[in-house]
């Protein structure tokens, strides 16, 4: 946090007063309150804790860019139903941003990155009982929001509220054009998603039409709000919009989230599921029903817990995924298959940062398999390793599967989630002992495939026609089977991406 931001927050504390400070990953018990198990058991009656949302004062959310989806949704609902002030502090870098539900409900977006710290004196004032807004100003604000590409109705509504506030500070009972212009600059300019085109310089002005004398207090000159907001738009708005669209297409780079019941960041317990029981959450679910249950079963002693009260622990972790390309490099078609794999690997690596995926490449040919590319996300290293790939010889499919198994085991020990992608025509003819025995080679493939059954896999048949042996291999692996006799790199990448989603 810089000195300007600290000074601004200190000023807000002096003007608005202190309020509860939220954490971006807090759960429902801290936010809305919940059952106090210790106090309830000691008192023999239900005792509840008070949530932060019930406390007076403005809400402050530091590191708002890290707010969980649940917290963003809950705060949005609270802001919609209660006139609460929220100060969301955006401390993100690069592609991190405040969640959309929160940003849409914040009227003012203040940037203090290039400002020095300044301690201003708060402005005190009293609002009149009601501040009116002329119909012409309302119509122009709504039209201006549509012109700027703002489709959320909160934009013009917040602009009208800001205009009323500005008029109230100046002790006026009616919003003027100056008030509406200042409000539009503050609220609508940061929300703009498109830059309105200025009028053509050589366009001939239209002749004035005879009109009745308007009321000079309410008549709004045409496009005056648009000109004021156009001047207030950030100079780099086009670059920011393009960067935002590029991030939306590629992802945030935060990594794929995976839920489980063993490790990671704790999530609120749920009734459905398996795994370890959350004792505290279970007691909280059972406590409100104890009086009724004791009347039905007065002989029972202690808490009466039923199956419907059980709550299971859940965790969320961000785990790297490893795509293990296991490619058949044997025979006359090896060069074509390796070229397809090379293109697919490079296409997948182009999006590896967004998904946090690693990629490894195994080629099997002759009498063994070789790890050509260890797990990596480096596109430069990948292109260097894939510059010249060997090809030709027999088809030691069992060796390729065993090498993929070794890479997967190592990846799991490092906390990765491995997935094997097998590209072959299925004609295995080299056994694990090196002999050219098709029957033994097929038996070795079946045995290793069954040992790999717990590994996520995808079998891609690159032969000219579907191979029954590969369909059987896919069943042994419990993996999808995709016959793609003429798959190019782009098609292969699309299929792999769709199958792994």
N, C-alpha and C positions, 0 to 999 in steps of 0.2 A: 504494500500500500504506500503510495507516494504522499508527500506533504500536502499537496493540493487536495487529494481525496480525503486525507485525515482532517484537514481544516473544514472541508465541506460537510463531513459527517458530524463534526463537533458543532458546526453552525446549526445543522438540522436538529441535534439534540437540544440546543438552547431554544430553538423556535418551537419544536413539536413536543419536547419533553422526552424523557427516557422511555424505552419500551423493551419488550422481550427480544432477545437475539436468537435466531433460529440457526440450526445446523443443516446443511444441504442433504444429509442422509438420515435425518431423524425419522422415527416411525410414528404410527398413529397414537401410541400411548403418551409420548411426550407432547405431541401436538394437540390432541383432543382430550387427553386424560384417559384414565382407565381404572381398573379395579386395583386397589391397594391391598394385596393379599395379606401382608403382615399385619396391617391395622385391622383388617376384617376378621382375621382369625383371633386376634387379641381381644377385640370388642364383641365378637359374636354376632356382628351385623355388618352389612355392606358398607364399606368405606371406599370412596373414590378419590383419585388424585385430580388436581386441576391442570388442564392442559395450557400450553402457552398461548393458544388462540383466545382463551378466556381472559387473559390478563390485559389491563388497559395499556394504552400507548401504541405508537407506531411499531410495526414489525420490521425488523432489520434482518436481511438474509445475506450474510457474507458468502463469497464464492458461489454466487447464484448460478454460474455456468455449470456447477457440479450437482445441482439439485436433481434428485431422482425423479423419474416420471410420476411416481405416486405423489411425491411432495408437490410437484408443480401442479398436478391436477387438483389436489386438495386445497392448495392456496388459491388457485383460480376460483374454485367453488366458494371459498370463504370470502374472497373479494367481491364476488357477484352478489352475495347475500348480505354482506355487512359493509358499512362504510368505513373500512379500515385502511390506514395508510401503510403502504409497503415500500420499503427502501431496499431494492435489489442491487447489490454491489457486484458488478461484473469484473472479475479479476482474471478472466481467461486470456489466453494467448493464442495466436494463429486462428485455428478453426473452432475454438471453444466459444460458445455463445450462451446467453440466457435462454432457457427453454421457452418455446413459443407461447404456451399458455400464460406464463408470467409476463413476458415482454409485451403481449397484446393488451394487458391490463395496466401497464405503467404508462402514464400520460407523458411524462417528460424523460428524455434520454439525454443525460448530461455527460459530456466528455471532458475530462480534466487532465488528460495526458500531457498536454503542452502548456499547462497553466501553472503559475507559481502560487504558493500558498497565500491566501488573503483572508483576514479575519474581518468580515463585514458585520455591520450592526444590523440585527434583525429589524424588519419593518413591522410595526404594530398597526393594526387597523381593525375596524369593526365592519362586518357585512351588513348591508341593509336587509330588511325583511325579505325582499324578493328582487331579483335583477331580471328584467325582461330582455328578450332578444327579438329584434325585428324579423319578420318573415323573410325579407330579402337576404339578410345575412345568413339565416339558416339554409336557404336554398343554395347560396353561393358556397358555403362550407361543404355541403353534401356533394355538389358538383365538382368542387376542387378535389375532394378526396377520391372521387372516381377518376378524375383526370390524372392524378398521381399514381394510379394503380393500387389504391388502398381499398380493398373490398371488405375489410372487417368493419362493421358498423360502430365498433368502439372508437375508431379514429375520429369521425365527426362528433360523436357524443362527448368524448373527452375534450375535443376542441371547444365545444360550446360551454362545457363546464369551466375550462380554463379562461375563456372570454368573460364569463360571469365573475370569476374570481378576480381578474384584472380590473374589471369595472368596479367591483366591490372595494378593492384596495384604494381606488381613486374616489370612493364614496359617490358613485353614480348609480342610479336606479335602472339604467338602460345601457345595453352593450352598444358601443359605437364601432365605426369601421376600424378605428385605430386599435381597439381592444381585440376585434376579430382577427386583424392582421397579425398582431403579436402572438395571439394564441395559435394561429395557423403555422407561424414560423416555428413555434416551440413544439407543437404536437405532431403536425402533419409532415413537416420536412424530414425528420428522422425516419418516418415510416414509409417514405416514398419508394415504390418499386419500379418506377419508370420516370423518365424525364420528359415533361411535356414539350412539344415542339413550339418554338417561338413563331410568331406570324411572319410570313414572307416579307422581306423589306420592300420589294417592289410592288406589293399588292396595293391596288388603288382603294382608298377608303370608301366605304359605302356612304351614299348621301344620307344625311340625317332625315329621319321620319318625323313628321309633325306629331307631337304628343301633348297631352295635357300637362300643365305645370305640376310636377311632382312635389311631394313634401321633401324639402332639402334635408330634413333630419333623418330620413329613412332610405332615400334613394342611394343605391350603391353603384359606383362607376363600374362598368363592365371590365372584367378580368383584372381588377386591381389586386385582389387577393392572390391570383395566380402569379402575377408579376412579383409580388412580395415574397411568396414562397419559393419561386424559381431562383430568386437572388439568395435565399437562405439555404438552398440545397448544397450539400457537401460537394466540393469540386471533384472529388474522386468517387462520386456515386456510381458511375458506370463501372469502374474497376471493382468496387466492392460488390456490386450486383453480380458481375461475372464471376468473381471469386466465390460468392455464396452459391451460385448455381453449380460451379465446378465441385464444391465440397458436397453438395447434395447428391451429385451423381457418383462421386467416388467414395463417399462415406466420411465419417468423422475421424477415423484413425484411432478410435478408442478400443478397438478389439472386440471380438465376438463374445457376448455374454452367455454364460451357461449356468443353469440352475441345477442344484443337487441338494443332498441332505448330509454332506460330509464336511465340506470346507468352503471357505470364501467369506464374503461379507454377509452377515445375518440378514434375512428378510423376515417380514411378519409371518408368523406361523399360520398354517392353513389346516382346515379340517380334513380335506381330501389329501391323499398321498400315502407314502410309505416311509420307512426309516425311523429314526429316533424320535421319541415323543418329547415334546416341549412341555415339561411339567408345569411351569408357571402359567403358560398360556392355557393348558388344560384345566388347571384349577380356576383360572379366571372365567373360563367358559362354563364351568360347573357351579360356581358359587351362586349366581342368581337363582338357581333352581333348588337350592338345598332345603328351603322351608317347605316347598310343595312335596319334595321327595321324602322328607322325614314324616310328613303326615301320612303318606301312602305306605311307608315302611318304618314305623316307629321303633322297631327292634334294632335296626342298623345303628352302628356307632361310627363316628368319624365321617369324613366327607363321602358323599355318595356320587361316584363318578360313573358315567355311562359311556358307551362306545361313541355316541354322537358328540361327546365332549372332548374327545381326543384331538389334540393339535400336534402336528408334526413339524419338526424343524426344517427350515429351508435356508439355503445359502446361495449366493451368486458370486461367481468368479469369472474373470476374464482369462481365457486360456488360449494360447497359440495353437493353431491347427497346422499340421504338417501334411502336405500332399505328397505322397510317395509315388512318382511315376515309375512303373516297372514296365519297360519297353522291350519287346521282342526285336532284337537286332540281327536275326539270322535270315539266311536265304536271300533270294534275288530282290525281294520287296523291302529289304531292311532299310535302304536309304530313304525310301518314301515314308515309311513309318517313323523313322527317326526325325525326318524333316517335319512331319506333323507334330510329333512330340515336342520338338524344339520350339516351334511356333506357339503351341499351346502353353508351354511353360513360360515363355516370354510374355504372352498375353495375360496369364494368371499373375505373374510377378508384377505386372504394371498396376494391379489392384491390391498387391500384397500389403501395402502399408495400411490401406483402409480396413482390411479384414484381419490384419496381423497374421497372415498365413506364411508359413515356410514351405519351401518346395525342395524335394530331393529327386534325383534321377538315377535309376538303376537300369542298366542295359545287360541283357543276357544273350550270349552267343557262344558258338564253339562248344567248349566243355565246362563253362562256368558263367558266373555273373559278376559284374563290377559296379561299384558305386561311383558313377561318374560325377555326380554333383551332391555333396553332403548338404544337409538341411541349411537353407540360406534364404534371405530375402533380398540379396544384392543382385540387381539386374545386370550390373556390369560384370560381376563374377560369373553369372549364369551364361552370358553371351560368350565369355572367354572360354568356359569349360565346354560349351556346346559347339565351338567353332569347327571341331573335327571329331566326329563320332565314328567308331569302328563299326563294321558290318560284315555279314557273311558267316558261314559255318552252320553247325547244327542248332537245335532248339532245346536248350537246357531249361525248360520252364520251371522245373522243381528247384533248380539253383536260384532262379530269379525270385521265386516265392520265399525261399529260405533267407535270401539276402534282405528282402522286404520285411520279413519277420524280425530280423536282427535290428534293422533300422527303427522299426516301430517300437520294439522293446526299449531301446535306448531313448527314444523320444518320450515315451511314457514316464520313464524315470526322471526326465527333465521337466515334467508337468505339461507336456504337449498332448494334443489329441491327434493321433495319426490316422490317416485315411490312405489306403492303397488304391491306385488307379492302374489297372493292368491292361496293356495294349498288346495283343497277340492274335495270331491266326489259329492257335490251339493245337498245332501239330507237334507235340512234344516227342522227341526221339532220343534224348540223352538222359540217362538215369543219374541218380546222385553219385553212384560209384564210378561214373565216367563211361560206362558201357553204352553201346548203341542198341539198346533193347527197348522197343516202343512199349511193350507190355509192362516192363519194370518201371519205365519212365512215367507211364500213366498211373501206376500204383503209388509211386513217390509223390506225384502231384496231388492225388486224392488225399494221401495221409497228411501232407503239409497243409493243404487247404482246410481240412477239418481242424487242424491245430490252430489255424488262423480265424476260426469261425467268429470269435469275439471282436475281430478287427473290422472297422468300417471299410468297405471295399466297393469297387465299381469295376466290372469286367467289360471291356470294349473289344468286340470281335472285329478285327481289321481284315479278315479274309474276304474272298470274292463272294462267298455265300455263307450263310450261318453254319457254324460248326457245332454239332451235338455235344462234342466233348467239352466245349467251353460252356455250354448251357448247364451241363452236369457240374462243371467246376463252380459256376456261379451259385448253384444250389448248395454245394458243399461249403462255400464261403458265406452263404446267406446274403448274397450281394445282388444288386441289379445287373441284368445282362443287356448290353446294347450292341446290336449288330450295325456297324458303320463301315461298310466296305470302301467307301470313297470319302472319308471324313478329312476335310482340310483343317488347318490350325484353328481358324475362326469357329467352324462348326464344332470342333472338338472342345474348344474352350466353352462354348455356349452349353453344350450337353453336360460337361463336367460341372459347370456352375449351377445348372438347373438340378442336377441329380444330388448335389451336395447341399442345397439350400434347406 
